[in-house]
Amino acid sequence: MNRALLVNAGVIATAAVETALNQPDDPLMIALAVLAVAALFVRERWPVAAFLVTLPALAAIGAVLPPVVALYSVALRHSNRYLLAGCGLLATGGYLFPGADILLEVPGTDVVLVVIYAVMVATAPIFFARLVRALAEVREAREHERELDAQAVLARERNQLAREMHDVVSHQVSLIAVQAGALSVSTTDPNAKTAAENVRKLSVDTLDELRHMVNLLRASGTAGNELTPQPKLSDVDRLLSGSGIETTLTGAAPDGIDSAYQRTIYRTIQEALTNVRKHAPGSTAAVDIAQDGSDLTVTITNTAPTRPTLALPSARHGLVGLQERAALLGGSITTAPTFEGGFRLQLRLPLTS
């Protein structure tokens, strides 16, 4: 049998024996005693109601254990201090009620002692229950802290592995893709050109899968850090509306272009708008997507800044990353200032079947 059930049965049996020892001598008193003991069976589900049901037996025949046990359940379930104080006062009054007429006849010192004893009997189960609950909360906090420590260690290991994969594997595969692309352009041998193009395409696909694996490794597995979907062209409108820059969009990309193209276009527009915010405050921007022969061009142009430009540090890693993205797809990035004092960034990607 479950240990908790044994303890519960023992507590109720002890309360029943203590109530019977008070010798209820008429049907009403017997009914109150039986009701008080029966209330202990439901004290875990309805602790306050069970406590209130035990009070008449306490006041009528002096059955102390049923209300004490029920009051312990109340304090274990609830933490409202006003509720606990009210229940404690009721328990104290119920304890003093049977001998109230006798207390008025005894000396003052004895009255004070009886009242102190009644208060101690009423508050003891409350303090003990709060202590048990506090210890349980400490155990839960320690267990939660151990889980957090384990998750932190796992996250560090994942991040270290992700950095190694990104810094070593991604770099090498990127070089393979770039060199294969250069070979496919420079060679005149059709077989070599086909092989080089296949190597470049496989390298691009490998990099794409590698990025997904790195994102998976860096995810902690919690709800707040779950993997988010990769951006698509359908997300560009939301990007423009949330950029904080007055931006117009013209043109559209052909339907059904590869997801790698869509991500590259999105990241290019995102980086360009980021640079506009940093280096051209107060300017407006225009995004134009067009098809130029067999190439797809994405041009982001901004006007001259209308507010003072802050000297922000920049290592140009963003543009370097865009150039690498474009090169992996056989494209290019060009940048140049405009005659009006603005800036233009253009992405050019070859449209392949």
C-alpha positions as YAML, in Angstrom:
chain: A
units: angstrom
residues:
- id: 1
  name: MET
  ca: [0.00, 0.00, 0.00]
- id: 2
  name: ASN
  ca: [1.11, 3.54, -0.71]
- id: 3
  name: ARG
  ca: [2.98, 5.13, 2.17]
- id: 4
  name: ALA
  ca: [0.93, 8.34, 1.88]
- id: 5
  name: LEU
  ca: [-2.31, 6.33, 2.20]
- id: 6
  name: LEU
  ca: [-0.98, 4.61, 5.31]
- id: 7
  name: VAL
  ca: [-0.06, 7.91, 6.92]
- id: 8
  name: ASN
  ca: [-3.43, 9.40, 6.03]
- id: 9
  name: ALA
  ca: [-5.28, 6.39, 7.46]
- id: 10
  name: GLY
  ca: [-3.24, 6.58, 10.65]
- id: 11
  name: VAL
  ca: [-3.96, 10.30, 11.10]
- id: 12
  name: ILE
  ca: [-7.71, 9.82, 10.62]
- id: 13
  name: ALA
  ca: [-7.76, 6.82, 12.96]
- id: 14
  name: THR
  ca: [-5.92, 8.77, 15.66]
- id: 15
  name: ALA
  ca: [-8.34, 11.69, 15.28]
- id: 16
  name: ALA
  ca: [-11.28, 9.28, 15.55]
- id: 17
  name: VAL
  ca: [-9.89, 7.74, 18.76]
- id: 18
  name: GLU
  ca: [-9.23, 11.18, 20.29]
- id: 19
  name: THR
  ca: [-12.78, 12.28, 19.41]
- id: 20
  name: ALA
  ca: [-14.28, 9.10, 20.92]
- id: 21
  name: LEU
  ca: [-12.31, 9.62, 24.16]
- id: 22
  name: ASN
  ca: [-14.23, 12.87, 24.65]
- id: 23
  name: GLN
  ca: [-17.31, 10.63, 25.17]
- id: 24
  name: PRO
  ca: [-20.09, 12.40, 23.26]
- id: 25
  name: ASP
  ca: [-23.20, 11.45, 25.20]
- id: 26
  name: ASP
  ca: [-26.20, 12.40, 23.07]
- id: 27
  name: PRO
  ca: [-27.14, 11.89, 19.40]
- id: 28
  name: LEU
  ca: [-26.29, 15.49, 18.40]
- id: 29
  name: MET
  ca: [-22.81, 15.30, 19.93]
- id: 30
  name: ILE
  ca: [-22.22, 11.90, 18.35]
- id: 31
  name: ALA
  ca: [-23.31, 13.29, 14.95]
- id: 32
  name: LEU
  ca: [-20.93, 16.26, 15.29]
- id: 33
  name: ALA
  ca: [-18.08, 13.89, 16.22]
- id: 34
  name: VAL
  ca: [-18.75, 11.58, 13.27]
- id: 35
  name: LEU
  ca: [-19.07, 14.58, 10.92]
- id: 36
  name: ALA
  ca: [-15.74, 16.01, 12.13]
- id: 37
  name: VAL
  ca: [-13.90, 12.73, 11.52]
- id: 38
  name: ALA
  ca: [-15.61, 12.22, 8.16]
- id: 39
  name: ALA
  ca: [-14.54, 15.70, 7.05]
- id: 40
  name: LEU
  ca: [-10.90, 14.61, 7.26]
- id: 41
  name: PHE
  ca: [-11.42, 12.29, 4.29]
- id: 42
  name: VAL
  ca: [-11.98, 15.29, 1.99]
- id: 43
  name: ARG
  ca: [-9.58, 17.76, 3.60]
- id: 44
  name: GLU
  ca: [-7.03, 17.53, 0.78]
- id: 45
  name: ARG
  ca: [-9.63, 18.43, -1.85]
- id: 46
  name: TRP
  ca: [-11.65, 20.97, 0.16]
- id: 47
  name: PRO
  ca: [-9.42, 21.94, 3.11]
- id: 48
  name: VAL
  ca: [-11.28, 25.09, 4.19]
- id: 49
  name: ALA
  ca: [-14.70, 23.42, 4.10]
- id: 50
  name: ALA
  ca: [-13.36, 20.41, 6.02]
- id: 51
  name: PHE
  ca: [-11.88, 22.70, 8.68]
- id: 52
  name: LEU
  ca: [-15.16, 24.57, 9.14]
- id: 53
  name: VAL
  ca: [-17.06, 21.27, 9.50]
- id: 54
  name: THR
  ca: [-14.71, 20.18, 12.34]
- id: 55
  name: LEU
  ca: [-15.25, 23.35, 14.41]
- id: 56
  name: PRO
  ca: [-18.66, 22.39, 15.92]
- id: 57
  name: ALA
  ca: [-17.15, 19.19, 17.39]
- id: 58
  name: LEU
  ca: [-14.26, 21.23, 18.82]
- id: 59
  name: ALA
  ca: [-16.61, 23.72, 20.47]
- id: 60
  name: ALA
  ca: [-19.19, 21.15, 21.65]
- id: 61
  name: ILE
  ca: [-17.15, 18.20, 22.91]
- id: 62
  name: GLY
  ca: [-13.54, 19.44, 22.78]
- id: 63
  name: ALA
  ca: [-12.40, 17.23, 19.87]
- id: 64
  name: VAL
  ca: [-9.04, 18.89, 19.13]
- id: 65
  name: LEU
  ca: [-7.33, 16.62, 16.59]
- id: 66
  name: PRO
  ca: [-9.84, 16.88, 13.67]
- id: 67
  name: PRO
  ca: [-9.64, 20.69, 13.43]
- id: 68
  name: VAL
  ca: [-5.85, 20.61, 13.95]
- id: 69
  name: VAL
  ca: [-5.40, 18.13, 11.10]
- id: 70
  name: ALA
  ca: [-7.80, 20.06, 8.85]
- id: 71
  name: LEU
  ca: [-6.07, 23.35, 9.70]
- id: 72
  name: TYR
  ca: [-2.74, 21.81, 8.70]
- id: 73
  name: SER
  ca: [-4.23, 20.96, 5.29]
- id: 74
  name: VAL
  ca: [-5.53, 24.52, 4.92]
- id: 75
  name: ALA
  ca: [-2.11, 26.02, 5.62]
- id: 76
  name: LEU
  ca: [-0.44, 23.49, 3.31]
- id: 77
  name: ARG
  ca: [-2.72, 24.40, 0.40]
- id: 78
  name: HIS
  ca: [-3.21, 28.16, 0.88]
- id: 79
  name: SER
  ca: [-0.73, 30.95, 1.60]
- id: 80
  name: ASN
  ca: [-3.17, 33.83, 2.09]
- id: 81
  name: ARG
  ca: [-2.24, 35.25, 5.48]
- id: 82
  name: TYR
  ca: [-5.70, 36.68, 6.13]
- id: 83
  name: LEU
  ca: [-7.32, 33.29, 5.52]
- id: 84
  name: LEU
  ca: [-4.82, 31.55, 7.79]
- id: 85
  name: ALA
  ca: [-5.21, 34.18, 10.51]
- id: 86
  name: GLY
  ca: [-9.00, 33.86, 10.36]
- id: 87
  name: CYS
  ca: [-8.84, 30.07, 10.59]
- id: 88
  name: GLY
  ca: [-6.41, 30.36, 13.50]
- id: 89
  name: LEU
  ca: [-8.79, 32.68, 15.37]
- id: 90
  name: LEU
  ca: [-11.70, 30.32, 14.74]
- id: 91
  name: ALA
  ca: [-9.66, 27.38, 16.05]
- id: 92
  name: THR
  ca: [-8.64, 29.38, 19.14]
- id: 93
  name: GLY
  ca: [-12.23, 30.39, 19.82]
- id: 94
  name: GLY
  ca: [-13.46, 26.84, 19.32]
- id: 95
  name: TYR
  ca: [-10.90, 25.57, 21.80]
- id: 96
  name: LEU
  ca: [-11.85, 28.16, 24.45]
- id: 97
  name: PHE
  ca: [-15.63, 27.95, 23.95]
- id: 98
  name: PRO
  ca: [-16.37, 24.72, 25.96]
- id: 99
  name: GLY
  ca: [-14.79, 26.10, 29.15]
- id: 100
  name: ALA
  ca: [-15.66, 29.78, 28.75]
- id: 101
  name: ASP
  ca: [-17.88, 29.81, 31.85]
- id: 102
  name: ILE
  ca: [-15.13, 28.14, 33.92]
- id: 103
  name: LEU
  ca: [-12.47, 30.55, 32.68]
- id: 104
  name: LEU
  ca: [-14.46, 33.48, 34.03]
- id: 105
  name: GLU
  ca: [-14.27, 32.01, 37.54]
- id: 106
  name: VAL
  ca: [-10.56, 31.12, 37.73]
- id: 107
  name: PRO
  ca: [-7.73, 33.54, 38.60]
- id: 108
  name: GLY
  ca: [-6.37, 35.82, 35.87]
- id: 109
  name: THR
  ca: [-3.01, 34.09, 35.54]
- id: 110
  name: ASP
  ca: [-4.68, 30.76, 34.76]
- id: 111
  name: VAL
  ca: [-6.89, 32.44, 32.16]
- id: 112
  name: VAL
  ca: [-3.82, 33.85, 30.40]
- id: 113
  name: LEU
  ca: [-2.15, 30.44, 30.39]
- id: 114
  name: VAL
  ca: [-5.23, 28.75, 28.95]
- id: 115
  name: VAL
  ca: [-5.51, 31.40, 26.23]
- id: 116
  name: ILE
  ca: [-1.81, 31.04, 25.39]
- id: 117
  name: TYR
  ca: [-2.21, 27.28, 25.20]
- id: 118
  name: ALA
  ca: [-5.25, 27.67, 22.92]
- id: 119
  name: VAL
  ca: [-3.35, 30.03, 20.61]
- id: 120
  name: MET
  ca: [-0.41, 27.61, 20.47]
- id: 121
  name: VAL
  ca: [-2.69, 24.69, 19.63]
- id: 122
  name: ALA
  ca: [-4.30, 26.74, 16.83]
- id: 123
  name: THR
  ca: [-1.11, 28.19, 15.35]
- id: 124
  name: ALA
  ca: [1.12, 25.09, 15.61]
- id: 125
  name: PRO
  ca: [-0.40, 23.29, 12.58]
- id: 126
  name: ILE
  ca: [-0.22, 26.53, 10.56]
- id: 127
  name: PHE
  ca: [3.47, 27.09, 11.25]
- id: 128
  name: PHE
  ca: [4.30, 23.42, 10.73]
- id: 129
  name: ALA
  ca: [2.48, 23.33, 7.38]
- id: 130
  name: ARG
  ca: [4.19, 26.52, 6.22]
- id: 131
  name: LEU
  ca: [7.55, 24.98, 7.20]
- id: 132
  name: VAL
  ca: [6.80, 21.82, 5.20]
- id: 133
  name: ARG
  ca: [5.73, 23.91, 2.21]
- id: 134
  name: ALA
  ca: [8.86, 26.07, 2.46]
- id: 135
  name: LEU
  ca: [11.09, 22.98, 2.53]
- id: 136
  name: ALA
  ca: [9.28, 21.61, -0.52]
- id: 137
  name: GLU
  ca: [9.80, 24.90, -2.36]
- id: 138
  name: VAL
  ca: [13.50, 24.84, -1.45]
- id: 139
  name: ARG
  ca: [13.79, 21.31, -2.85]
- id: 140
  name: GLU
  ca: [11.99, 22.37, -6.04]
- id: 141
  name: ALA
  ca: [14.25, 25.41, -6.38]
- id: 142
  name: ARG
  ca: [17.36, 23.27, -5.98]
- id: 143
  name: GLU
  ca: [16.09, 20.76, -8.51]
- id: 144
  name: HIS
  ca: [15.28, 23.56, -10.93]
- id: 145
  name: GLU
  ca: [18.75, 25.01, -10.38]
- id: 146
  name: ARG
  ca: [20.33, 21.63, -11.15]
- id: 147
  name: GLU
  ca: [18.28, 21.40, -14.34]
- id: 148
  name: LEU
  ca: [19.38, 24.90, -15.36]
- id: 149
  name: ASP
  ca: [23.01, 24.02, -14.70]
- id: 150
  name: ALA
  ca: [22.69, 20.88, -16.81]
- id: 151
  name: GLN
  ca: [21.02, 22.86, -19.60]
- id: 152
  name: ALA
  ca: [23.75, 25.51, -19.44]
- id: 153
  name: VAL
  ca: [26.48, 22.86, -19.74]
- id: 154
  name: LEU
  ca: [24.64, 21.24, -22.66]
- id: 155
  name: ALA
  ca: [24.15, 24.65, -24.33]
- id: 156
  name: ARG
  ca: [27.87, 25.45, -24.00]
- id: 157
  name: GLU
  ca: [28.79, 22.11, -25.54]
- id: 158
  name: ARG
  ca: [26.31, 22.63, -28.37]
- id: 159
  name: ASN
  ca: [27.56, 26.15, -29.04]
- id: 160
  name: GLN
  ca: [31.16, 24.99, -29.05]
- id: 161
  name: LEU
  ca: [30.34, 22.23, -31.53]
- id: 162
  name: ALA
  ca: [28.31, 24.67, -33.65]
- id: 163
  name: ARG
  ca: [31.20, 27.15, -33.72]
- id: 164
  name: GLU
  ca: [33.62, 24.43, -34.78]
- id: 165
  name: MET
  ca: [31.30, 23.27, -37.55]
- id: 166
  name: HIS
  ca: [30.65, 26.81, -38.72]
- id: 167
  name: ASP
  ca: [34.24, 28.07, -38.56]
- id: 168
  name: VAL
  ca: [35.96, 25.01, -40.04]
- id: 169
  name: VAL
  ca: [33.51, 23.10, -42.21]
- id: 170
  name: SER
  ca: [31.61, 26.09, -43.54]
- id: 171
  name: HIS
  ca: [34.80, 27.90, -44.46]
- id: 172
  name: GLN
  ca: [36.24, 24.94, -46.34]
- id: 173
  name: VAL
  ca: [33.02, 24.13, -48.18]
- id: 174
  name: SER
  ca: [32.62, 27.80, -49.13]
- id: 175
  name: LEU
  ca: [36.07, 27.76, -50.68]
- id: 176
  name: ILE
  ca: [35.20, 24.62, -52.62]
- id: 177
  name: ALA
  ca: [32.00, 26.24, -53.92]
- id: 178
  name: VAL
  ca: [33.75, 29.45, -54.95]
- id: 179
  name: GLN
  ca: [36.62, 27.64, -56.66]
- id: 180
  name: ALA
  ca: [34.23, 25.27, -58.43]
- id: 181
  name: GLY
  ca: [32.23, 28.25, -59.66]
- id: 182
  name: ALA
  ca: [35.38, 29.93, -60.92]
- id: 183
  name: LEU
  ca: [36.43, 26.73, -62.68]
- id: 184
  name: SER
  ca: [33.03, 26.37, -64.37]
- id: 185
  name: VAL
  ca: [33.39, 29.90, -65.77]
- id: 186
  name: SER
  ca: [37.05, 29.68, -66.87]
- id: 187
  name: THR
  ca: [37.22, 26.20, -68.37]
- id: 188
  name: THR
  ca: [36.35, 25.43, -71.99]
- id: 189
  name: ASP
  ca: [35.98, 21.69, -71.48]
- id: 190
  name: PRO
  ca: [32.24, 20.88, -71.36]
- id: 191
  name: ASN
  ca: [32.76, 17.86, -69.13]
- id: 192
  name: ALA
  ca: [34.91, 19.85, -66.69]
- id: 193
  name: LYS
  ca: [32.38, 22.68, -66.72]
- id: 194
  name: THR
  ca: [29.55, 20.27, -65.90]
- id: 195
  name: ALA
  ca: [31.56, 18.59, -63.16]
- id: 196
  name: ALA
  ca: [32.59, 21.94, -61.66]
- id: 197
  name: GLU
  ca: [28.98, 23.15, -61.69]
- id: 198
  name: ASN
  ca: [27.85, 19.94, -59.98]
- id: 199
  name: VAL
  ca: [30.53, 20.38, -57.32]
- id: 200
  name: ARG
  ca: [29.43, 23.99, -56.77]
- id: 201
  name: LYS
  ca: [25.77, 22.98, -56.47]
- id: 202
  name: LEU
  ca: [26.55, 20.15, -54.06]
- id: 203
  name: SER
  ca: [28.67, 22.55, -51.99]
- id: 204
  name: VAL
  ca: [25.81, 25.05, -51.84]
- id: 205
  name: ASP
  ca: [23.39, 22.32, -50.75]
- id: 206
  name: THR
  ca: [25.88, 21.13, -48.13]
- id: 207
  name: LEU
  ca: [26.25, 24.64, -46.75]
- id: 208
  name: ASP
  ca: [22.49, 24.99, -46.58]
- id: 209
  name: GLU
  ca: [22.18, 21.76, -44.60]
- id: 210
  name: LEU
  ca: [25.12, 22.77, -42.43]
- id: 211
  name: ARG
  ca: [23.43, 26.03, -41.48]
- id: 212
  name: HIS
  ca: [20.31, 24.13, -40.43]
- id: 213
  name: MET
  ca: [22.44, 21.78, -38.31]
- id: 214
  name: VAL
  ca: [24.24, 24.70, -36.67]
- id: 215
  name: ASN
  ca: [20.90, 26.35, -35.86]
- id: 216
  name: LEU
  ca: [19.67, 23.07, -34.39]
- id: 217
  name: LEU
  ca: [22.75, 22.73, -32.22]
- id: 218
  name: ARG
  ca: [22.43, 26.29, -30.96]
- id: 219
  name: ALA
  ca: [18.78, 25.82, -30.02]
- id: 220
  name: SER
  ca: [18.38, 25.26, -26.30]
- id: 221
  name: GLY
  ca: [15.17, 23.28, -26.70]
- id: 222
  name: THR
  ca: [13.01, 25.69, -24.68]
- id: 223
  name: ALA
  ca: [9.85, 27.32, -25.90]
- id: 224
  name: GLY
  ca: [11.47, 30.71, -26.06]
- id: 225
  name: ASN
  ca: [14.36, 29.51, -28.20]
- id: 226
  name: GLU
  ca: [12.74, 27.13, -30.65]
- id: 227
  name: LEU
  ca: [13.94, 27.25, -34.24]
- id: 228
  name: THR
  ca: [12.16, 29.87, -36.30]
- id: 229
  name: PRO
  ca: [11.23, 29.36, -39.97]
- id: 230
  name: GLN
  ca: [13.78, 30.59, -42.53]
- id: 231
  name: PRO
  ca: [12.74, 33.89, -44.19]
- id: 232
  name: LYS
  ca: [11.10, 33.86, -47.60]
- id: 233
  name: LEU
  ca: [10.14, 36.50, -50.15]
- id: 234
  name: SER
  ca: [6.67, 36.61, -48.64]
- id: 235
  name: ASP
  ca: [8.28, 38.03, -45.48]
- id: 236
  name: VAL
  ca: [9.78, 41.04, -47.28]
- id: 237
  name: ASP
  ca: [6.67, 43.20, -46.81]
- id: 238
  name: ARG
  ca: [6.79, 42.65, -43.05]
- id: 239
  name: LEU
  ca: [10.52, 43.41, -43.08]
- id: 240
  name: LEU
  ca: [9.94, 46.73, -44.83]
- id: 241
  name: SER
  ca: [7.04, 47.75, -42.60]
- id: 242
  name: GLY
  ca: [9.04, 47.02, -39.45]
- id: 243
  name: SER
  ca: [12.28, 48.64, -40.59]
- id: 244
  name: GLY
  ca: [11.40, 52.13, -39.34]
- id: 245
  name: ILE
  ca: [12.39, 53.56, -42.74]
- id: 246
  name: GLU
  ca: [10.03, 54.96, -45.35]
- id: 247
  name: THR
  ca: [10.55, 52.33, -48.04]
- id: 248
  name: THR
  ca: [8.86, 51.58, -51.36]
- id: 249
  name: LEU
  ca: [8.91, 48.21, -53.09]
- id: 250
  name: THR
  ca: [8.61, 47.78, -56.85]
- id: 251
  name: GLY
  ca: [8.77, 44.66, -58.98]
- id: 252
  name: ALA
  ca: [8.67, 41.03, -57.93]
- id: 253
  name: ALA
  ca: [10.73, 37.90, -58.28]
- id: 254
  name: PRO
  ca: [9.64, 35.09, -60.60]
- id: 255
  name: ASP
  ca: [7.40, 32.47, -59.06]
- id: 256
  name: GLY
  ca: [8.94, 29.27, -57.79]
- id: 257
  name: ILE
  ca: [12.53, 30.40, -57.30]
- id: 258
  name: ASP
  ca: [14.69, 28.30, -55.01]
- id: 259
  name: SER
  ca: [14.54, 28.81, -51.24]
- id: 260
  name: ALA
  ca: [18.27, 29.64, -51.19]
- id: 261
  name: TYR
  ca: [17.58, 32.53, -53.60]
- id: 262
  name: GLN
  ca: [14.72, 33.73, -51.43]
- id: 263
  name: ARG
  ca: [16.86, 33.75, -48.29]
- id: 264
  name: THR
  ca: [19.68, 35.58, -50.07]
- id: 265
  name: ILE
  ca: [17.32, 38.28, -51.37]
- id: 266
  name: TYR
  ca: [15.73, 38.69, -47.94]
- id: 267
  name: ARG
  ca: [19.08, 38.94, -46.11]
- id: 268
  name: THR
  ca: [20.38, 41.42, -48.70]
- id: 269
  name: ILE
  ca: [17.40, 43.73, -48.22]
- id: 270
  name: GLN
  ca: [17.66, 43.31, -44.45]
- id: 271
  name: GLU
  ca: [21.37, 44.23, -44.36]
- id: 272
  name: ALA
  ca: [20.87, 47.16, -46.71]
- id: 273
  name: LEU
  ca: [18.11, 48.64, -44.55]
- id: 274
  name: THR
  ca: [20.26, 48.10, -41.46]
- id: 275
  name: ASN
  ca: [23.05, 50.12, -43.09]
- id: 276
  name: VAL
  ca: [20.56, 52.85, -44.02]
- id: 277
  name: ARG
  ca: [19.49, 53.15, -40.40]
- id: 278
  name: LYS
  ca: [23.11, 53.29, -39.24]
- id: 279
  name: HIS
  ca: [24.69, 55.53, -41.85]
- id: 280
  name: ALA
  ca: [21.85, 57.56, -43.41]
- id: 281
  name: PRO
  ca: [19.44, 58.63, -40.67]
- id: 282
  name: GLY
  ca: [16.34, 60.38, -41.94]
- id: 283
  name: SER
  ca: [16.65, 59.06, -45.49]
- id: 284
  name: THR
  ca: [14.12, 57.11, -47.51]
- id: 285
  name: ALA
  ca: [14.76, 53.88, -49.39]
- id: 286
  name: ALA
  ca: [13.52, 52.12, -52.49]
- id: 287
  name: VAL
  ca: [13.70, 48.41, -53.20]
- id: 288
  name: ASP
  ca: [13.43, 47.26, -56.81]
- id: 289
  name: ILE
  ca: [13.28, 43.61, -57.85]
- id: 290
  name: ALA
  ca: [13.61, 43.04, -61.59]
- id: 291
  name: GLN
  ca: [14.63, 40.44, -64.15]
- id: 292
  name: ASP
  ca: [17.48, 41.55, -66.41]
- id: 293
  name: GLY
  ca: [17.79, 38.96, -69.14]
- id: 294
  name: SER
  ca: [18.89, 35.75, -67.46]
- id: 295
  name: ASP
  ca: [19.71, 37.53, -64.19]
- id: 296
  name: LEU
  ca: [17.58, 38.59, -61.25]
- id: 297
  name: THR
  ca: [18.56, 41.97, -59.79]
- id: 298
  name: VAL
  ca: [17.61, 43.41, -56.42]
- id: 299
  name: THR
  ca: [18.52, 47.07, -56.03]
- id: 300
  name: ILE
  ca: [18.23, 48.97, -52.76]
- id: 301
  name: THR
  ca: [18.74, 52.72, -53.04]
- id: 302
  name: ASN
  ca: [18.54, 55.30, -50.28]
- id: 303
  name: THR
  ca: [18.50, 59.08, -50.40]
- id: 304
  name: ALA
  ca: [20.96, 61.37, -48.67]
- id: 305
  name: PRO
  ca: [20.65, 61.55, -44.87]
- id: 306
  name: THR
  ca: [18.64, 64.43, -43.44]
- id: 307
  name: ARG
  ca: [19.97, 64.13, -39.89]
- id: 308
  name: PRO
  ca: [23.53, 64.14, -38.56]
- id: 309
  name: THR
  ca: [25.27, 60.82, -39.04]
- id: 310
  name: LEU
  ca: [26.74, 59.17, -35.95]
- id: 311
  name: ALA
  ca: [30.23, 57.72, -36.21]
- id: 312
  name: LEU
  ca: [29.39, 54.07, -35.58]
- id: 313
  name: PRO
  ca: [32.06, 51.36, -35.74]
- id: 314
  name: SER
  ca: [31.79, 49.05, -38.73]
- id: 315
  name: ALA
  ca: [33.96, 46.17, -39.87]
- id: 316
  name: ARG
  ca: [31.90, 45.65, -43.04]
- id: 317
  name: HIS
  ca: [31.21, 42.07, -42.04]
- id: 318
  name: GLY
  ca: [27.62, 42.46, -43.23]
- id: 319
  name: LEU
  ca: [28.61, 43.31, -46.80]
- id: 320
  name: VAL
  ca: [31.25, 40.59, -46.80]
- id: 321
  name: GLY
  ca: [28.61, 38.09, -45.74]
- id: 322
  name: LEU
  ca: [26.28, 39.26, -48.52]
- id: 323
  name: GLN
  ca: [29.04, 38.87, -51.08]
- id: 324
  name: GLU
  ca: [29.71, 35.34, -49.86]
- id: 325
  name: ARG
  ca: [26.00, 34.48, -50.06]
- id: 326
  name: ALA
  ca: [25.79, 35.85, -53.60]
- id: 327
  name: ALA
  ca: [28.98, 34.07, -54.70]
- id: 328
  name: LEU
  ca: [27.64, 30.72, -53.51]
- id: 329
  name: LEU
  ca: [24.74, 31.16, -55.93]
- id: 330
  name: GLY
  ca: [26.94, 32.40, -58.75]
- id: 331
  name: GLY
  ca: [25.93, 36.03, -58.22]
- id: 332
  name: SER
  ca: [27.55, 39.26, -57.13]
- id: 333
  name: ILE
  ca: [27.06, 42.34, -54.97]
- id: 334
  name: THR
  ca: [27.92, 45.84, -56.15]
- id: 335
  name: THR
  ca: [27.80, 49.03, -54.11]
- id: 336
  name: ALA
  ca: [28.24, 52.66, -55.10]
- id: 337
  name: PRO
  ca: [27.24, 56.15, -53.93]
- id: 338
  name: THR
  ca: [24.62, 58.05, -55.94]
- id: 339
  name: PHE
  ca: [24.99, 61.52, -57.39]
- id: 340
  name: GLU
  ca: [22.33, 62.82, -54.99]
- id: 341
  name: GLY
  ca: [24.39, 61.84, -51.93]
- id: 342
  name: GLY
  ca: [22.69, 58.53, -51.27]
- id: 343
  name: PHE
  ca: [23.86, 54.96, -51.70]
- id: 344
  name: ARG
  ca: [22.97, 52.02, -53.92]
- id: 345
  name: LEU
  ca: [23.43, 48.31, -53.27]
- id: 346
  name: GLN
  ca: [22.62, 45.80, -56.01]
- id: 347
  name: LEU
  ca: [22.39, 42.04, -55.84]
- id: 348
  name: ARG
  ca: [22.63, 40.15, -59.12]
- id: 349
  name: LEU
  ca: [21.78, 36.45, -59.27]
- id: 350
  name: PRO
  ca: [21.73, 34.20, -62.33]
- id: 351
  name: LEU
  ca: [18.36, 32.56, -62.90]
- id: 352
  name: THR
  ca: [18.95, 28.86, -63.53]
- id: 353
  name: SER
  ca: [16.43, 26.13, -64.20]
...
